[in-house]
Each structure stands twice: as structure tokens, then as C-alpha cells.
Amino acid sequence: MMASRPHRRQVLARAALLVGCLFGTALPARAQQVGTASGLPVPRYVSLKSDHVNLREGPSKEHRTLWIYQRAGLPVEITAEFETWRKIRDSEGTEGWVLHSLLSGRRTALVAPWKKEALLPLRSSAADGAGLAANLQAGVLVNVKRCDGSWCRVFGDNFDGYMLQTNLWGVYPDEHID
């Protein structure tokens, strides 16, 4: 995924803000919609429940399989719903449909997958100057315990600490998770 290419969601949010400014109305940066099947917010991040998930080109088993995910816990973003199917997008921008039963509400994230080969600091507390708990390589899968809008408490095998929220794919900017 290219770091400089804005997500469609960001482009739409900026366009809505510009329209709001032109017409003198205030519009939220990220309008909250709810899914037609679940009643939950769309878009939203979830994770893969299984280590074998078929990504299909449409919302039925008759549609062609585009990709098979083989990593349980991988974060994905739900962008649409249709009955028992969810349209998802992964960190590389690949989109397709999966059965809702193959998704989990457990929050996970990838450490800056757009920063290939980089090491990013995991801090012992939520502050830039805090001690170093570990250095995590870009692309590492982490479990998200909580986020305050700037920092997220994350953990995994042999590490536990705080990562800048902007260095995680699987949480929204300024999102609060308890």
C-alpha cells in the first residue's frame, strides 16, 4: 500500500468538509452510518476469526474466490453489509466479501505496514519520552487493549506497551477504545 495515496474515506471526508465550508454548514469529518444487517457502525475495524477465510468478489458462495487469508487475527475494515456478508478491505487495499461468521469483534492492528522494514518504538507508557519497551518491525500483528485517541496499549507474544495510534493500521485516528 502506498503511504501517499489517501484512502477513499479520507478523500470523501475532505470533500464533505469543503462542501460544508462552502455552504456555511458544519459536517462531521467522519459521518457515522450503521450497517443494514448488524446495526453496528460502518465503516469499522474487526479481525479475522479463522486462519482460512475466503475473500469473494460478491456476497454469496457462488461468487469467485479472489483471495484466501491464512492469518487469524488479521485486522480488516468492514465497509458494507449485505445480509450475512460483509465487504472488507485489508491493509493493502484489497476488497471483497466474507461471511460475517468468519469475523471477530476482537481488535487487532498492524504496526505501520506502509513503512516497509522499519522498526517502531513501543513505549513503556503513553508518552514520547517514555522508556523503550521494545522495537516492533513494520507489519507486526498486535492485540489492541485500549486507545485514548493518541496512544494505544498493545500487546503480543513477549511485548506489552504503548504505540502511537498513527503508527497502527486497524484503529482510526482519534478513536477511543476501552
C-alpha positions in Angstrom: 0.0 0.0 0.0 1.3 3.4 -0.9 1.6 5.8 2.1 1.0 8.9 0.0 -2.3 7.7 -1.5 -5.2 8.8 0.6 -7.9 6.3 1.5 -11.2 6.8 -0.3 -12.8 7.5 3.1 -10.3 10.4 3.7 -11.0 11.9 0.3 -14.8 11.8 0.9 -14.4 13.3 4.3 -12.3 16.1 2.9 -14.9 16.7 0.2 -17.7 16.8 2.7 -15.8 19.3 4.8 -15.2 21.5 1.8 -18.9 21.4 0.8 -19.8 22.3 4.4 -17.5 25.2 4.4 -18.8 26.5 1.0 -22.4 26.4 2.2 -21.8 27.5 5.8 -22.8 24.2 7.4 -20.7 22.1 9.7 -20.3 18.5 8.7 -18.5 15.8 10.8 -15.2 14.7 9.4 -16.4 11.0 9.5 -20.1 10.6 9.3 -21.3 7.7 11.4 -23.5 5.3 9.4 -24.8 1.9 10.6 -24.9 -1.4 8.8 -28.2 -2.5 7.4 -27.7 -6.1 8.8 -25.9 -5.6 12.1 -26.9 -2.1 13.2 -23.2 -1.5 14.0 -21.1 1.4 12.7 -19.9 1.2 9.1 -17.0 1.5 8.5 -15.5 -0.3 11.4 -12.4 -2.5 12.1 -12.7 -6.1 13.1 -10.3 -9.1 12.8 -10.4 -12.4 11.0 -11.6 -15.2 13.3 -10.1 -18.1 11.3 -6.8 -18.9 9.6 -8.7 -19.8 6.4 -11.0 -17.0 5.1 -12.2 -16.9 1.5 -12.5 -13.3 0.1 -15.1 -13.4 -2.6 -15.9 -10.9 -5.4 -19.6 -10.7 -4.3 -21.8 -11.5 -1.3 -22.6 -15.2 -1.9 -20.7 -18.5 -2.1 -21.5 -18.6 -5.8 -19.1 -15.7 -6.4 -15.5 -16.4 -7.3 -12.9 -16.6 -4.5 -10.4 -13.7 -5.0 -8.1 -14.5 -2.2 -7.7 -16.8 0.8 -6.5 -15.2 4.0 -4.4 -17.6 6.2 -3.8 -15.5 9.3 -6.3 -15.5 12.1 -6.4 -12.1 13.9 -5.6 -10.1 10.8 -7.3 -6.7 11.1 -9.8 -5.8 8.3 -12.2 -2.9 7.8 -15.9 -3.6 7.2 -17.1 -1.1 4.6 -20.5 -2.5 3.7 -23.0 -5.2 4.8 -25.5 -7.4 2.9 -27.4 -10.0 4.9 -24.8 -12.3 6.4 -22.0 -11.0 4.2 -19.5 -8.2 5.0 -17.5 -6.2 2.5 -14.0 -5.8 3.8 -10.8 -4.0 3.0 -7.3 -5.1 4.1 -4.3 -3.0 4.9 -3.1 -3.3 1.3 -6.5 -2.0 -0.1 -7.7 -5.4 -1.3 -11.5 -5.5 -1.1 -14.1 -8.3 -1.3 -16.9 -10.1 0.6 -16.7 -12.6 3.5 -19.2 -14.3 5.7 -19.8 -12.5 8.9 -19.3 -15.6 11.0 -15.6 -15.6 9.9 -15.1 -12.2 11.5 -14.4 -11.3 15.2 -15.0 -8.1 17.1 -11.6 -8.6 18.7 -9.5 -5.5 17.9 -6.1 -6.1 16.4 -3.8 -3.9 14.4 -0.7 -4.0 12.1 2.3 -1.9 13.0 2.7 0.6 10.2 2.5 -1.8 7.2 3.2 1.2 4.9 6.7 1.6 6.5 8.5 -1.4 5.0 11.4 -2.8 7.0 11.1 0.0 9.7 11.4 -0.5 13.4 9.0 1.5 15.5 9.3 2.2 19.2 6.9 0.6 21.7 6.9 2.7 24.8 6.5 1.7 28.5 3.9 4.5 28.9 1.9 6.8 26.7 4.5 9.5 26.2 7.1 10.3 23.5 9.9 10.4 26.1 8.8 7.2 27.9 11.2 4.3 28.2 11.5 1.8 25.4 9.6 -1.4 25.9 10.6 -2.9 22.5 11.1 -2.0 18.9 8.5 -3.6 16.6 9.0 -4.2 13.0 6.6 -2.8 10.5 3.8 -5.3 9.8 3.8 -7.0 13.2 0.3 -8.0 14.3 -0.6 -6.6 17.7 -3.7 -7.0 20.0 -5.3 -3.7 20.9 -6.1 -3.4 24.6 -7.2 0.3 24.6 -6.6 3.6 22.8 -7.0 7.2 24.1 -7.0 8.9 20.7 -3.3 9.4 20.6 -1.7 6.2 22.0 -2.8 2.6 22.0 -1.9 0.0 24.6 -0.9 -3.1 22.6 0.5 -6.5 23.4 1.6 -9.7 21.8 3.9 -12.6 22.4 6.8 -11.2 24.5 5.8 -7.5 24.3 3.4 -5.1 26.0 3.4 -1.3 25.8 2.2 1.8 24.1 2.3 2.7 20.4 1.4 6.0 18.7 -2.0 5.5 17.2 -0.9 7.0 13.9 1.5 4.0 13.6 -1.2 1.4 13.6 -3.5 0.1 10.8 -6.6 -1.2 12.5 -7.7 1.8 14.6 -9.0 5.1 13.3 -7.2 8.4 14.1 -8.6 9.9 17.3 -10.6 6.7 18.0 -11.1 5.8 21.7 -11.2 2.1 22.6 -11.8 0.9 26.2 
